[in-house]
Amino acid sequence: MNDKNTLHGTTTVGITCKDGIVFATERRASMGNLIAHKVAEKIFKIDDHIAATIAGSVSDAQSLMKYISAEVALYKMRNGERISIESAAALSSNILHSSRFYPFFVQTLIGGVDETGAKIYSMDPTGGMIEDKFISTGSGSPFAYGVLEDRYSEDIYIDEGVEIAIRAIKSAMERDTYSGNGILVATVTEEDGFRMLSEEEVAKKLSEI
């Protein structure tokens, strides 16, 4: 079996805020007890107003992100408008459920901001689709949820959401052996669209926690 198909273990977090969404992940890709990669990219820009995270098989996740990005771009070209977050999630669900490569061994979060506000959906490998205010996936999610349950409120804004997301990933990294090697954070707002925080910005937030 190709080793890319066996890479697994991660923690991802998605949080809806009053003015947008926050996604955060750690950067470790593991293969059994081996740390296979220390700089894995687990947050993807799908469009200016949509982002996604992945947990699970690296090769499956990368393929899925390409399919989703292509379909979202095709929708915009055909309809002359950007796709809604719910429709993008439904499209992703259909890809997962009907693919000839079915199933993809991934857990996916997809979210962003549209005319109806900030939304995040989680999808399982068979295409099951659930909307929630905050979500965590991957091997470290039980530890991340402890932070999210304690600190999340529907009244928070992006700045506070970033802090909570970093806290949740930090908690997972301290307890889950499959999570580690740094933190990635991205935000999506109506004003700024998709934005990946710099390493310096994340390090500054960590130093303040």
Buried (B, 14 or more C-beta within 10 A) or exposed (E): EEEBEBBBBBBBBBBBBBBBBBBBBBBBBBBEEEBBBEEBBBBBBBBBBBBBBBBBBBBBBBBBBEBBBEBBEEBBEEEEEBBBBBEBBBBBBEBBBEBEEEEBBBBBBBBBBBEEBBBBBBBBBEBEBEBBBBBBBBBBBBBBBBBBEEBBEEEBEBEBBBBBBBBBBBBBBEEBEBBBBBBBBBBBBBEEBBBBBEEEEBEEBBEEE
